[in-house]
Amino acid sequence: MTPDEARKMIKKTLQEIAPGPALDELEADDDLRERLELDSLDFLNFVEALSDRAGRRIDEDDYPELVTIETAAKFLCTRE
């Protein structure tokens, strides 16, 4: 998976969890939880959907890697 493919996957997954204008204004280095006002359940839904879409398990220990679009993309690209 390329970084661009990972970013697109992340954005598509976020669109399902937190659609709206905040997502359109999201920068690659914005804190996802803060910027999109994701509560714990929203974040868990994001992680589960991303895990399904990527076809790989994302454990709770991996959550710190999913803070921004860029860190999440790097995580997905290095976990092949």
mmJSON file of the N, C-alpha and C atoms, coordinates in Angstrom:
{"data_MODEL":{"atom_site":{
"group_PDB":["ATOM","ATOM","ATOM","ATOM","ATOM","ATOM","ATOM","ATOM","ATOM","ATOM","ATOM","ATOM","ATOM","ATOM","ATOM","ATOM","ATOM","ATOM","ATOM","ATOM","ATOM","ATOM","ATOM","ATOM","ATOM","ATOM","ATOM","ATOM","ATOM","ATOM","ATOM","ATOM","ATOM","ATOM","ATOM","ATOM","ATOM","ATOM","ATOM","ATOM","ATOM","ATOM","ATOM","ATOM","ATOM","ATOM","ATOM","ATOM","ATOM","ATOM","ATOM","ATOM","ATOM","ATOM","ATOM","ATOM","ATOM","ATOM","ATOM","ATOM","ATOM","ATOM","ATOM","ATOM","ATOM","ATOM","ATOM","ATOM","ATOM","ATOM","ATOM","ATOM","ATOM","ATOM","ATOM","ATOM","ATOM","ATOM","ATOM","ATOM","ATOM","ATOM","ATOM","ATOM","ATOM","ATOM","ATOM","ATOM","ATOM","ATOM","ATOM","ATOM","ATOM","ATOM","ATOM","ATOM","ATOM","ATOM","ATOM","ATOM","ATOM","ATOM","ATOM","ATOM","ATOM","ATOM","ATOM","ATOM","ATOM","ATOM","ATOM","ATOM","ATOM","ATOM","ATOM","ATOM","ATOM","ATOM","ATOM","ATOM","ATOM","ATOM","ATOM","ATOM","ATOM","ATOM","ATOM","ATOM","ATOM","ATOM","ATOM","ATOM","ATOM","ATOM","ATOM","ATOM","ATOM","ATOM","ATOM","ATOM","ATOM","ATOM","ATOM","ATOM","ATOM","ATOM","ATOM","ATOM","ATOM","ATOM","ATOM","ATOM","ATOM","ATOM","ATOM","ATOM","ATOM","ATOM","ATOM","ATOM","ATOM","ATOM","ATOM","ATOM","ATOM","ATOM","ATOM","ATOM","ATOM","ATOM","ATOM","ATOM","ATOM","ATOM","ATOM","ATOM","ATOM","ATOM","ATOM","ATOM","ATOM","ATOM","ATOM","ATOM","ATOM","ATOM","ATOM","ATOM","ATOM","ATOM","ATOM","ATOM","ATOM","ATOM","ATOM","ATOM","ATOM","ATOM","ATOM","ATOM","ATOM","ATOM","ATOM","ATOM","ATOM","ATOM","ATOM","ATOM","ATOM","ATOM","ATOM","ATOM","ATOM","ATOM","ATOM","ATOM","ATOM","ATOM","ATOM","ATOM","ATOM","ATOM","ATOM","ATOM","ATOM","ATOM","ATOM","ATOM","ATOM","ATOM","ATOM","ATOM","ATOM","ATOM","ATOM","ATOM","ATOM","ATOM","ATOM","ATOM"],
"id":[1,2,3,4,5,6,7,8,9,10,11,12,13,14,15,16,17,18,19,20,21,22,23,24,25,26,27,28,29,30,31,32,33,34,35,36,37,38,39,40,41,42,43,44,45,46,47,48,49,50,51,52,53,54,55,56,57,58,59,60,61,62,63,64,65,66,67,68,69,70,71,72,73,74,75,76,77,78,79,80,81,82,83,84,85,86,87,88,89,90,91,92,93,94,95,96,97,98,99,100,101,102,103,104,105,106,107,108,109,110,111,112,113,114,115,116,117,118,119,120,121,122,123,124,125,126,127,128,129,130,131,132,133,134,135,136,137,138,139,140,141,142,143,144,145,146,147,148,149,150,151,152,153,154,155,156,157,158,159,160,161,162,163,164,165,166,167,168,169,170,171,172,173,174,175,176,177,178,179,180,181,182,183,184,185,186,187,188,189,190,191,192,193,194,195,196,197,198,199,200,201,202,203,204,205,206,207,208,209,210,211,212,213,214,215,216,217,218,219,220,221,222,223,224,225,226,227,228,229,230,231,232,233,234,235,236,237,238,239,240],
"type_symbol":["N","C","C","N","C","C","N","C","C","N","C","C","N","C","C","N","C","C","N","C","C","N","C","C","N","C","C","N","C","C","N","C","C","N","C","C","N","C","C","N","C","C","N","C","C","N","C","C","N","C","C","N","C","C","N","C","C","N","C","C","N","C","C","N","C","C","N","C","C","N","C","C","N","C","C","N","C","C","N","C","C","N","C","C","N","C","C","N","C","C","N","C","C","N","C","C","N","C","C","N","C","C","N","C","C","N","C","C","N","C","C","N","C","C","N","C","C","N","C","C","N","C","C","N","C","C","N","C","C","N","C","C","N","C","C","N","C","C","N","C","C","N","C","C","N","C","C","N","C","C","N","C","C","N","C","C","N","C","C","N","C","C","N","C","C","N","C","C","N","C","C","N","C","C","N","C","C","N","C","C","N","C","C","N","C","C","N","C","C","N","C","C","N","C","C","N","C","C","N","C","C","N","C","C","N","C","C","N","C","C","N","C","C","N","C","C","N","C","C","N","C","C","N","C","C","N","C","C","N","C","C","N","C","C","N","C","C","N","C","C"],
"label_atom_id":["N","CA","C","N","CA","C","N","CA","C","N","CA","C","N","CA","C","N","CA","C","N","CA","C","N","CA","C","N","CA","C","N","CA","C","N","CA","C","N","CA","C","N","CA","C","N","CA","C","N","CA","C","N","CA","C","N","CA","C","N","CA","C","N","CA","C","N","CA","C","N","CA","C","N","CA","C","N","CA","C","N","CA","C","N","CA","C","N","CA","C","N","CA","C","N","CA","C","N","CA","C","N","CA","C","N","CA","C","N","CA","C","N","CA","C","N","CA","C","N","CA","C","N","CA","C","N","CA","C","N","CA","C","N","CA","C","N","CA","C","N","CA","C","N","CA","C","N","CA","C","N","CA","C","N","CA","C","N","CA","C","N","CA","C","N","CA","C","N","CA","C","N","CA","C","N","CA","C","N","CA","C","N","CA","C","N","CA","C","N","CA","C","N","CA","C","N","CA","C","N","CA","C","N","CA","C","N","CA","C","N","CA","C","N","CA","C","N","CA","C","N","CA","C","N","CA","C","N","CA","C","N","CA","C","N","CA","C","N","CA","C","N","CA","C","N","CA","C","N","CA","C","N","CA","C","N","CA","C","N","CA","C","N","CA","C","N","CA","C","N","CA","C","N","CA","C","N","CA","C"],
"label_alt_id":[null,null,null,null,null,null,null,null,null,null,null,null,null,null,null,null,null,null,null,null,null,null,null,null,null,null,null,null,null,null,null,null,null,null,null,null,null,null,null,null,null,null,null,null,null,null,null,null,null,null,null,null,null,null,null,null,null,null,null,null,null,null,null,null,null,null,null,null,null,null,null,null,null,null,null,null,null,null,null,null,null,null,null,null,null,null,null,null,null,null,null,null,null,null,null,null,null,null,null,null,null,null,null,null,null,null,null,null,null,null,null,null,null,null,null,null,null,null,null,null,null,null,null,null,null,null,null,null,null,null,null,null,null,null,null,null,null,null,null,null,null,null,null,null,null,null,null,null,null,null,null,null,null,null,null,null,null,null,null,null,null,null,null,null,null,null,null,null,null,null,null,null,null,null,null,null,null,null,null,null,null,null,null,null,null,null,null,null,null,null,null,null,null,null,null,null,null,null,null,null,null,null,null,null,null,null,null,null,null,null,null,null,null,null,null,null,null,null,null,null,null,null,null,null,null,null,null,null,null,null,null,null,null,null,null,null,null,null,null,null],
"label_comp_id":["MET","MET","MET","THR","THR","THR","PRO","PRO","PRO","ASP","ASP","ASP","GLU","GLU","GLU","ALA","ALA","ALA","ARG","ARG","ARG","LYS","LYS","LYS","MET","MET","MET","ILE","ILE","ILE","LYS","LYS","LYS","LYS","LYS","LYS","THR","THR","THR","LEU","LEU","LEU","GLN","GLN","GLN","GLU","GLU","GLU","ILE","ILE","ILE","ALA","ALA","ALA","PRO","PRO","PRO","GLY","GLY","GLY","PRO","PRO","PRO","ALA","ALA","ALA","LEU","LEU","LEU","ASP","ASP","ASP","GLU","GLU","GLU","LEU","LEU","LEU","GLU","GLU","GLU","ALA","ALA","ALA","ASP","ASP","ASP","ASP","ASP","ASP","ASP","ASP","ASP","LEU","LEU","LEU","ARG","ARG","ARG","GLU","GLU","GLU","ARG","ARG","ARG","LEU","LEU","LEU","GLU","GLU","GLU","LEU","LEU","LEU","ASP","ASP","ASP","SER","SER","SER","LEU","LEU","LEU","ASP","ASP","ASP","PHE","PHE","PHE","LEU","LEU","LEU","ASN","ASN","ASN","PHE","PHE","PHE","VAL","VAL","VAL","GLU","GLU","GLU","ALA","ALA","ALA","LEU","LEU","LEU","SER","SER","SER","ASP","ASP","ASP","ARG","ARG","ARG","ALA","ALA","ALA","GLY","GLY","GLY","ARG","ARG","ARG","ARG","ARG","ARG","ILE","ILE","ILE","ASP","ASP","ASP","GLU","GLU","GLU","ASP","ASP","ASP","ASP","ASP","ASP","TYR","TYR","TYR","PRO","PRO","PRO","GLU","GLU","GLU","LEU","LEU","LEU","VAL","VAL","VAL","THR","THR","THR","ILE","ILE","ILE","GLU","GLU","GLU","THR","THR","THR","ALA","ALA","ALA","ALA","ALA","ALA","LYS","LYS","LYS","PHE","PHE","PHE","LEU","LEU","LEU","CYS","CYS","CYS","THR","THR","THR","ARG","ARG","ARG","GLU","GLU","GLU"],
"label_asym_id":["A","A","A","A","A","A","A","A","A","A","A","A","A","A","A","A","A","A","A","A","A","A","A","A","A","A","A","A","A","A","A","A","A","A","A","A","A","A","A","A","A","A","A","A","A","A","A","A","A","A","A","A","A","A","A","A","A","A","A","A","A","A","A","A","A","A","A","A","A","A","A","A","A","A","A","A","A","A","A","A","A","A","A","A","A","A","A","A","A","A","A","A","A","A","A","A","A","A","A","A","A","A","A","A","A","A","A","A","A","A","A","A","A","A","A","A","A","A","A","A","A","A","A","A","A","A","A","A","A","A","A","A","A","A","A","A","A","A","A","A","A","A","A","A","A","A","A","A","A","A","A","A","A","A","A","A","A","A","A","A","A","A","A","A","A","A","A","A","A","A","A","A","A","A","A","A","A","A","A","A","A","A","A","A","A","A","A","A","A","A","A","A","A","A","A","A","A","A","A","A","A","A","A","A","A","A","A","A","A","A","A","A","A","A","A","A","A","A","A","A","A","A","A","A","A","A","A","A","A","A","A","A","A","A","A","A","A","A","A","A"],
"label_entity_id":["1","1","1","1","1","1","1","1","1","1","1","1","1","1","1","1","1","1","1","1","1","1","1","1","1","1","1","1","1","1","1","1","1","1","1","1","1","1","1","1","1","1","1","1","1","1","1","1","1","1","1","1","1","1","1","1","1","1","1","1","1","1","1","1","1","1","1","1","1","1","1","1","1","1","1","1","1","1","1","1","1","1","1","1","1","1","1","1","1","1","1","1","1","1","1","1","1","1","1","1","1","1","1","1","1","1","1","1","1","1","1","1","1","1","1","1","1","1","1","1","1","1","1","1","1","1","1","1","1","1","1","1","1","1","1","1","1","1","1","1","1","1","1","1","1","1","1","1","1","1","1","1","1","1","1","1","1","1","1","1","1","1","1","1","1","1","1","1","1","1","1","1","1","1","1","1","1","1","1","1","1","1","1","1","1","1","1","1","1","1","1","1","1","1","1","1","1","1","1","1","1","1","1","1","1","1","1","1","1","1","1","1","1","1","1","1","1","1","1","1","1","1","1","1","1","1","1","1","1","1","1","1","1","1","1","1","1","1","1","1"],
"label_seq_id":[1,1,1,2,2,2,3,3,3,4,4,4,5,5,5,6,6,6,7,7,7,8,8,8,9,9,9,10,10,10,11,11,11,12,12,12,13,13,13,14,14,14,15,15,15,16,16,16,17,17,17,18,18,18,19,19,19,20,20,20,21,21,21,22,22,22,23,23,23,24,24,24,25,25,25,26,26,26,27,27,27,28,28,28,29,29,29,30,30,30,31,31,31,32,32,32,33,33,33,34,34,34,35,35,35,36,36,36,37,37,37,38,38,38,39,39,39,40,40,40,41,41,41,42,42,42,43,43,43,44,44,44,45,45,45,46,46,46,47,47,47,48,48,48,49,49,49,50,50,50,51,51,51,52,52,52,53,53,53,54,54,54,55,55,55,56,56,56,57,57,57,58,58,58,59,59,59,60,60,60,61,61,61,62,62,62,63,63,63,64,64,64,65,65,65,66,66,66,67,67,67,68,68,68,69,69,69,70,70,70,71,71,71,72,72,72,73,73,73,74,74,74,75,75,75,76,76,76,77,77,77,78,78,78,79,79,79,80,80,80],
"pdbx_PDB_ins_code":[null,null,null,null,null,null,null,null,null,null,null,null,null,null,null,null,null,null,null,null,null,null,null,null,null,null,null,null,null,null,null,null,null,null,null,null,null,null,null,null,null,null,null,null,null,null,null,null,null,null,null,null,null,null,null,null,null,null,null,null,null,null,null,null,null,null,null,null,null,null,null,null,null,null,null,null,null,null,null,null,null,null,null,null,null,null,null,null,null,null,null,null,null,null,null,null,null,null,null,null,null,null,null,null,null,null,null,null,null,null,null,null,null,null,null,null,null,null,null,null,null,null,null,null,null,null,null,null,null,null,null,null,null,null,null,null,null,null,null,null,null,null,null,null,null,null,null,null,null,null,null,null,null,null,null,null,null,null,null,null,null,null,null,null,null,null,null,null,null,null,null,null,null,null,null,null,null,null,null,null,null,null,null,null,null,null,null,null,null,null,null,null,null,null,null,null,null,null,null,null,null,null,null,null,null,null,null,null,null,null,null,null,null,null,null,null,null,null,null,null,null,null,null,null,null,null,null,null,null,null,null,null,null,null,null,null,null,null,null,null],
"Cartn_x":[0.841,0.0,0.89,0.566,1.319,0.758,1.522,1.002,-0.271,-0.335,-1.545,-2.75,-2.552,-3.646,-4.102,-3.149,-3.475,-4.26,-3.835,-4.549,-5.978,-6.154,-7.495,-8.365,-7.795,-8.526,-8.939,-8.043,-8.321,-9.429,-9.329,-10.352,-11.709,-11.722,-12.987,-13.602,-12.786,-13.269,-13.789,-13.06,-13.508,-14.822,-14.99,-16.213,-17.434,-17.261,-18.359,-18.655,-17.627,-17.761,-18.133,-17.525,-17.705,-17.87,-18.945,-19.141,-19.434,-19.109,-19.421,-18.309,-18.545,-17.585,-16.236,-16.185,-14.9,-13.967,-14.516,-13.701,-13.116,-13.893,-13.412,-12.253,-12.217,-11.184,-10.008,-10.051,-9.03,-7.696,-6.664,-5.3,-4.622,-3.601,-2.92,-2.328,-1.97,-1.349,-2.279,-3.575,-4.544,-4.821,-5.01,-5.408,-6.84,-7.01,-8.31,-9.401,-9.099,-10.113,-10.536,-9.564,-9.85,-10.574,-10.028,-10.563,-11.961,-12.192,-13.486,-14.412,-13.934,-14.708,-15.198,-14.257,-14.586,-14.565,-15.664,-15.646,-15.052,-14.962,-14.326,-15.006,-16.331,-17.064,-16.845,-16.845,-16.567,-15.174,-14.204,-12.831,-12.735,-13.394,-13.395,-14.036,-15.13,-15.773,-14.837,-14.096,-13.112,-12.036,-11.502,-10.442,-10.938,-12.126,-12.668,-12.911,-13.477,-13.74,-12.437,-11.456,-10.157,-9.471,-9.552,-8.975,-9.606,-10.921,-11.625,-11.219,-11.198,-10.886,-9.437,-8.536,-7.116,-6.793,-7.686,-7.45,-6.357,-6.212,-5.21,-5.709,-5.286,-5.712,-5.044,-5.835,-5.308,-5.648,-4.624,-4.807,-4.845,-5.307,-5.378,-3.993,-2.972,-1.599,-1.185,-1.883,-1.574,-2.273,-3.222,-4.002,-3.152,-2.022,-1.199,-0.665,-0.651,-0.202,-1.299,-2.504,-3.653,-4.104,-3.184,-3.523,-3.868,-3.115,-3.34,-3.453,-3.852,-3.893,-2.489,-1.494,-0.121,0.426,0.206,0.723,-0.016,-1.313,-2.096,-1.653,-1.381,-0.917,0.435,1.317,2.634,2.47,1.589,1.317,0.835,-0.133,-0.67,0.381,1.222,2.238,3.374,3.635,4.738,4.255,2.974,2.413,1.959,2.53,2.116,2.677],
"Cartn_y":[-1.173,0.0,1.241,2.182,3.432,4.41,5.427,6.44,7.119,7.385,8.006,7.09,5.799,4.839,4.771,4.798,4.758,6.003,7.178,8.424,8.388,7.914,7.824,6.865,5.746,4.77,5.374,6.091,6.723,7.749,8.596,9.628,9.006,7.967,7.297,6.692,6.107,5.526,6.608,7.712,8.82,9.405,9.426,9.963,9.17,7.873,7.038,7.3,7.626,7.798,9.234,10.205,11.612,12.495,12.289,13.135,14.574,15.48,16.876,17.819,19.092,20.126,20.013,19.536,19.417,18.462,17.429,16.468,17.113,17.961,18.645,19.59,20.102,21.059,20.392,19.086,18.346,18.387,18.787,18.799,17.48,17.116,15.835,15.663,16.763,16.678,17.093,17.258,17.571,16.332,16.531,15.445,15.041,13.806,13.344,13.442,12.987,12.996,14.413,15.289,16.663,17.416,17.364,18.138,17.679,16.364,15.824,15.562,15.903,15.714,14.276,13.339,11.929,11.513,10.93,10.384,8.98,8.321,7.003,5.991,6.006,5.071,5.379,6.652,7.035,6.562,6.778,6.377,4.863,4.135,2.677,2.225,2.852,2.531,2.817,3.915,4.251,3.173,2.778,1.771,0.445,0.024,-1.243,-1.201,-0.105,0.027,0.089,0.807,0.902,-0.458,-1.166,-2.504,-3.436,-3.398,-4.226,-3.843,-2.552,-2.063,-2.375,-2.263,-2.513,-4.003,-4.797,-6.227,-6.631,-5.854,-6.179,-5.731,-6.454,-6.188,-4.923,-4.09,-2.908,-3.081,-3.236,-3.444,-2.12,-2.177,-0.98,-0.357,-1.176,-0.66,0.174,0.009,0.744,2.104,2.373,3.613,4.877,4.954,6.164,6.43,5.406,5.569,6.159,6.301,6.753,8.15,8.98,10.319,11.26,11.207,12.082,11.226,11.835,11.112,10.637,11.485,11.131,9.983,10.023,8.939,7.636,7.745,6.549,5.962,6.827,6.362,5.667,6.255,5.636,4.272,4.202,2.95,1.882,2.237,1.263,0.819,1.732,1.403,0.55,0.679,-0.09,-1.407,-1.653,-2.864,-3.877,-3.854,-4.8,-6.16],
"Cartn_z":[0.0,0.0,0.0,-0.846,-0.896,0.143,0.502,1.426,0.903,-0.394,-0.957,-0.83,-1.096,-0.943,0.517,1.423,2.846,3.253,2.804,3.129,2.604,1.386,0.809,1.609,2.017,2.818,4.163,4.782,6.073,5.924,4.916,4.703,4.389,3.586,3.26,4.521,5.357,6.605,7.537,7.647,8.486,7.976,6.674,6.081,6.539,6.743,7.228,8.706,9.47,10.915,11.287,10.633,11.003,9.77,9.009,7.825,8.241,7.36,7.654,7.268,7.52,7.104,7.797,9.015,9.714,8.976,8.383,7.636,6.388,5.733,4.533,4.834,6.048,6.444,7.16,7.302,8.036,7.308,8.031,7.509,7.88,7.147,7.341,8.74,9.41,10.729,11.869,11.585,12.636,13.478,14.756,15.65,15.276,14.851,14.36,15.421,16.605,17.671,18.025,18.13,18.518,17.404,16.211,15.083,14.679,14.721,14.306,15.49,16.699,17.925,18.055,17.85,17.966,19.438,19.904,21.257,21.192,22.307,22.362,21.453,21.418,20.57,19.091,18.726,17.334,16.92,17.8,17.478,17.333,18.219,18.122,16.811,16.425,15.144,13.974,14.062,13.031,12.948,14.095,14.126,13.555,13.956,13.47,11.964,11.484,10.048,9.26,9.772,9.105,9.089,10.177,10.26,9.224,9.119,8.121,6.706,6.451,5.107,4.721,5.676,5.407,5.404,5.982,6.03,7.004,8.055,9.082,10.445,11.432,12.802,13.332,14.004,14.685,16.167,16.982,18.413,19.164,20.392,21.223,21.415,21.451,21.58,20.369,19.261,18.038,17.962,18.842,18.77,18.718,19.448,19.365,17.944,17.103,15.722,14.833,15.371,14.577,14.979,15.411,15.892,14.745,13.668,12.518,11.258,10.174,8.902,8.541,8.744,8.378,9.22,10.529,11.364,11.07,10.801,10.476,9.134,8.159,6.849,6.99,7.759,7.984,8.652,9.651,10.336,9.345,8.512,7.558,6.544,6.127,5.115,5.674,6.954,7.536,8.129,8.125,8.719,7.682,6.527,5.49,5.721],
"occupancy":[1.0,1.0,1.0,1.0,1.0,1.0,1.0,1.0,1.0,1.0,1.0,1.0,1.0,1.0,1.0,1.0,1.0,1.0,1.0,1.0,1.0,1.0,1.0,1.0,1.0,1.0,1.0,1.0,1.0,1.0,1.0,1.0,1.0,1.0,1.0,1.0,1.0,1.0,1.0,1.0,1.0,1.0,1.0,1.0,1.0,1.0,1.0,1.0,1.0,1.0,1.0,1.0,1.0,1.0,1.0,1.0,1.0,1.0,1.0,1.0,1.0,1.0,1.0,1.0,1.0,1.0,1.0,1.0,1.0,1.0,1.0,1.0,1.0,1.0,1.0,1.0,1.0,1.0,1.0,1.0,1.0,1.0,1.0,1.0,1.0,1.0,1.0,1.0,1.0,1.0,1.0,1.0,1.0,1.0,1.0,1.0,1.0,1.0,1.0,1.0,1.0,1.0,1.0,1.0,1.0,1.0,1.0,1.0,1.0,1.0,1.0,1.0,1.0,1.0,1.0,1.0,1.0,1.0,1.0,1.0,1.0,1.0,1.0,1.0,1.0,1.0,1.0,1.0,1.0,1.0,1.0,1.0,1.0,1.0,1.0,1.0,1.0,1.0,1.0,1.0,1.0,1.0,1.0,1.0,1.0,1.0,1.0,1.0,1.0,1.0,1.0,1.0,1.0,1.0,1.0,1.0,1.0,1.0,1.0,1.0,1.0,1.0,1.0,1.0,1.0,1.0,1.0,1.0,1.0,1.0,1.0,1.0,1.0,1.0,1.0,1.0,1.0,1.0,1.0,1.0,1.0,1.0,1.0,1.0,1.0,1.0,1.0,1.0,1.0,1.0,1.0,1.0,1.0,1.0,1.0,1.0,1.0,1.0,1.0,1.0,1.0,1.0,1.0,1.0,1.0,1.0,1.0,1.0,1.0,1.0,1.0,1.0,1.0,1.0,1.0,1.0,1.0,1.0,1.0,1.0,1.0,1.0,1.0,1.0,1.0,1.0,1.0,1.0,1.0,1.0,1.0,1.0,1.0,1.0,1.0,1.0,1.0,1.0,1.0,1.0],
"B_iso_or_equiv":[0.0,0.0,0.0,0.0,0.0,0.0,0.0,0.0,0.0,0.0,0.0,0.0,0.0,0.0,0.0,0.0,0.0,0.0,0.0,0.0,0.0,0.0,0.0,0.0,0.0,0.0,0.0,0.0,0.0,0.0,0.0,0.0,0.0,0.0,0.0,0.0,0.0,0.0,0.0,0.0,0.0,0.0,0.0,0.0,0.0,0.0,0.0,0.0,0.0,0.0,0.0,0.0,0.0,0.0,0.0,0.0,0.0,0.0,0.0,0.0,0.0,0.0,0.0,0.0,0.0,0.0,0.0,0.0,0.0,0.0,0.0,0.0,0.0,0.0,0.0,0.0,0.0,0.0,0.0,0.0,0.0,0.0,0.0,0.0,0.0,0.0,0.0,0.0,0.0,0.0,0.0,0.0,0.0,0.0,0.0,0.0,0.0,0.0,0.0,0.0,0.0,0.0,0.0,0.0,0.0,0.0,0.0,0.0,0.0,0.0,0.0,0.0,0.0,0.0,0.0,0.0,0.0,0.0,0.0,0.0,0.0,0.0,0.0,0.0,0.0,0.0,0.0,0.0,0.0,0.0,0.0,0.0,0.0,0.0,0.0,0.0,0.0,0.0,0.0,0.0,0.0,0.0,0.0,0.0,0.0,0.0,0.0,0.0,0.0,0.0,0.0,0.0,0.0,0.0,0.0,0.0,0.0,0.0,0.0,0.0,0.0,0.0,0.0,0.0,0.0,0.0,0.0,0.0,0.0,0.0,0.0,0.0,0.0,0.0,0.0,0.0,0.0,0.0,0.0,0.0,0.0,0.0,0.0,0.0,0.0,0.0,0.0,0.0,0.0,0.0,0.0,0.0,0.0,0.0,0.0,0.0,0.0,0.0,0.0,0.0,0.0,0.0,0.0,0.0,0.0,0.0,0.0,0.0,0.0,0.0,0.0,0.0,0.0,0.0,0.0,0.0,0.0,0.0,0.0,0.0,0.0,0.0,0.0,0.0,0.0,0.0,0.0,0.0,0.0,0.0,0.0,0.0,0.0,0.0,0.0,0.0,0.0,0.0,0.0,0.0],
"pdbx_formal_charge":[null,null,null,null,null,null,null,null,null,null,null,null,null,null,null,null,null,null,null,null,null,null,null,null,null,null,null,null,null,null,null,null,null,null,null,null,null,null,null,null,null,null,null,null,null,null,null,null,null,null,null,null,null,null,null,null,null,null,null,null,null,null,null,null,null,null,null,null,null,null,null,null,null,null,null,null,null,null,null,null,null,null,null,null,null,null,null,null,null,null,null,null,null,null,null,null,null,null,null,null,null,null,null,null,null,null,null,null,null,null,null,null,null,null,null,null,null,null,null,null,null,null,null,null,null,null,null,null,null,null,null,null,null,null,null,null,null,null,null,null,null,null,null,null,null,null,null,null,null,null,null,null,null,null,null,null,null,null,null,null,null,null,null,null,null,null,null,null,null,null,null,null,null,null,null,null,null,null,null,null,null,null,null,null,null,null,null,null,null,null,null,null,null,null,null,null,null,null,null,null,null,null,null,null,null,null,null,null,null,null,null,null,null,null,null,null,null,null,null,null,null,null,null,null,null,null,null,null,null,null,null,null,null,null,null,null,null,null,null,null],
"auth_seq_id":[1,1,1,2,2,2,3,3,3,4,4,4,5,5,5,6,6,6,7,7,7,8,8,8,9,9,9,10,10,10,11,11,11,12,12,12,13,13,13,14,14,14,15,15,15,16,16,16,17,17,17,18,18,18,19,19,19,20,20,20,21,21,21,22,22,22,23,23,23,24,24,24,25,25,25,26,26,26,27,27,27,28,28,28,29,29,29,30,30,30,31,31,31,32,32,32,33,33,33,34,34,34,35,35,35,36,36,36,37,37,37,38,38,38,39,39,39,40,40,40,41,41,41,42,42,42,43,43,43,44,44,44,45,45,45,46,46,46,47,47,47,48,48,48,49,49,49,50,50,50,51,51,51,52,52,52,53,53,53,54,54,54,55,55,55,56,56,56,57,57,57,58,58,58,59,59,59,60,60,60,61,61,61,62,62,62,63,63,63,64,64,64,65,65,65,66,66,66,67,67,67,68,68,68,69,69,69,70,70,70,71,71,71,72,72,72,73,73,73,74,74,74,75,75,75,76,76,76,77,77,77,78,78,78,79,79,79,80,80,80],
"auth_comp_id":["MET","MET","MET","THR","THR","THR","PRO","PRO","PRO","ASP","ASP","ASP","GLU","GLU","GLU","ALA","ALA","ALA","ARG","ARG","ARG","LYS","LYS","LYS","MET","MET","MET","ILE","ILE","ILE","LYS","LYS","LYS","LYS","LYS","LYS","THR","THR","THR","LEU","LEU","LEU","GLN","GLN","GLN","GLU","GLU","GLU","ILE","ILE","ILE","ALA","ALA","ALA","PRO","PRO","PRO","GLY","GLY","GLY","PRO","PRO","PRO","ALA","ALA","ALA","LEU","LEU","LEU","ASP","ASP","ASP","GLU","GLU","GLU","LEU","LEU","LEU","GLU","GLU","GLU","ALA","ALA","ALA","ASP","ASP","ASP","ASP","ASP","ASP","ASP","ASP","ASP","LEU","LEU","LEU","ARG","ARG","ARG","GLU","GLU","GLU","ARG","ARG","ARG","LEU","LEU","LEU","GLU","GLU","GLU","LEU","LEU","LEU","ASP","ASP","ASP","SER","SER","SER","LEU","LEU","LEU","ASP","ASP","ASP","PHE","PHE","PHE","LEU","LEU","LEU","ASN","ASN","ASN","PHE","PHE","PHE","VAL","VAL","VAL","GLU","GLU","GLU","ALA","ALA","ALA","LEU","LEU","LEU","SER","SER","SER","ASP","ASP","ASP","ARG","ARG","ARG","ALA","ALA","ALA","GLY","GLY","GLY","ARG","ARG","ARG","ARG","ARG","ARG","ILE","ILE","ILE","ASP","ASP","ASP","GLU","GLU","GLU","ASP","ASP","ASP","ASP","ASP","ASP","TYR","TYR","TYR","PRO","PRO","PRO","GLU","GLU","GLU","LEU","LEU","LEU","VAL","VAL","VAL","THR","THR","THR","ILE","ILE","ILE","GLU","GLU","GLU","THR","THR","THR","ALA","ALA","ALA","ALA","ALA","ALA","LYS","LYS","LYS","PHE","PHE","PHE","LEU","LEU","LEU","CYS","CYS","CYS","THR","THR","THR","ARG","ARG","ARG","GLU","GLU","GLU"],
"auth_asym_id":["A","A","A","A","A","A","A","A","A","A","A","A","A","A","A","A","A","A","A","A","A","A","A","A","A","A","A","A","A","A","A","A","A","A","A","A","A","A","A","A","A","A","A","A","A","A","A","A","A","A","A","A","A","A","A","A","A","A","A","A","A","A","A","A","A","A","A","A","A","A","A","A","A","A","A","A","A","A","A","A","A","A","A","A","A","A","A","A","A","A","A","A","A","A","A","A","A","A","A","A","A","A","A","A","A","A","A","A","A","A","A","A","A","A","A","A","A","A","A","A","A","A","A","A","A","A","A","A","A","A","A","A","A","A","A","A","A","A","A","A","A","A","A","A","A","A","A","A","A","A","A","A","A","A","A","A","A","A","A","A","A","A","A","A","A","A","A","A","A","A","A","A","A","A","A","A","A","A","A","A","A","A","A","A","A","A","A","A","A","A","A","A","A","A","A","A","A","A","A","A","A","A","A","A","A","A","A","A","A","A","A","A","A","A","A","A","A","A","A","A","A","A","A","A","A","A","A","A","A","A","A","A","A","A","A","A","A","A","A","A"],
"auth_atom_id":["N","CA","C","N","CA","C","N","CA","C","N","CA","C","N","CA","C","N","CA","C","N","CA","C","N","CA","C","N","CA","C","N","CA","C","N","CA","C","N","CA","C","N","CA","C","N","CA","C","N","CA","C","N","CA","C","N","CA","C","N","CA","C","N","CA","C","N","CA","C","N","CA","C","N","CA","C","N","CA","C","N","CA","C","N","CA","C","N","CA","C","N","CA","C","N","CA","C","N","CA","C","N","CA","C","N","CA","C","N","CA","C","N","CA","C","N","CA","C","N","CA","C","N","CA","C","N","CA","C","N","CA","C","N","CA","C","N","CA","C","N","CA","C","N","CA","C","N","CA","C","N","CA","C","N","CA","C","N","CA","C","N","CA","C","N","CA","C","N","CA","C","N","CA","C","N","CA","C","N","CA","C","N","CA","C","N","CA","C","N","CA","C","N","CA","C","N","CA","C","N","CA","C","N","CA","C","N","CA","C","N","CA","C","N","CA","C","N","CA","C","N","CA","C","N","CA","C","N","CA","C","N","CA","C","N","CA","C","N","CA","C","N","CA","C","N","CA","C","N","CA","C","N","CA","C","N","CA","C","N","CA","C","N","CA","C","N","CA","C","N","CA","C","N","CA","C","N","CA","C"],
"pdbx_PDB_model_num":[1,1,1,1,1,1,1,1,1,1,1,1,1,1,1,1,1,1,1,1,1,1,1,1,1,1,1,1,1,1,1,1,1,1,1,1,1,1,1,1,1,1,1,1,1,1,1,1,1,1,1,1,1,1,1,1,1,1,1,1,1,1,1,1,1,1,1,1,1,1,1,1,1,1,1,1,1,1,1,1,1,1,1,1,1,1,1,1,1,1,1,1,1,1,1,1,1,1,1,1,1,1,1,1,1,1,1,1,1,1,1,1,1,1,1,1,1,1,1,1,1,1,1,1,1,1,1,1,1,1,1,1,1,1,1,1,1,1,1,1,1,1,1,1,1,1,1,1,1,1,1,1,1,1,1,1,1,1,1,1,1,1,1,1,1,1,1,1,1,1,1,1,1,1,1,1,1,1,1,1,1,1,1,1,1,1,1,1,1,1,1,1,1,1,1,1,1,1,1,1,1,1,1,1,1,1,1,1,1,1,1,1,1,1,1,1,1,1,1,1,1,1,1,1,1,1,1,1,1,1,1,1,1,1,1,1,1,1,1,1]
}}}
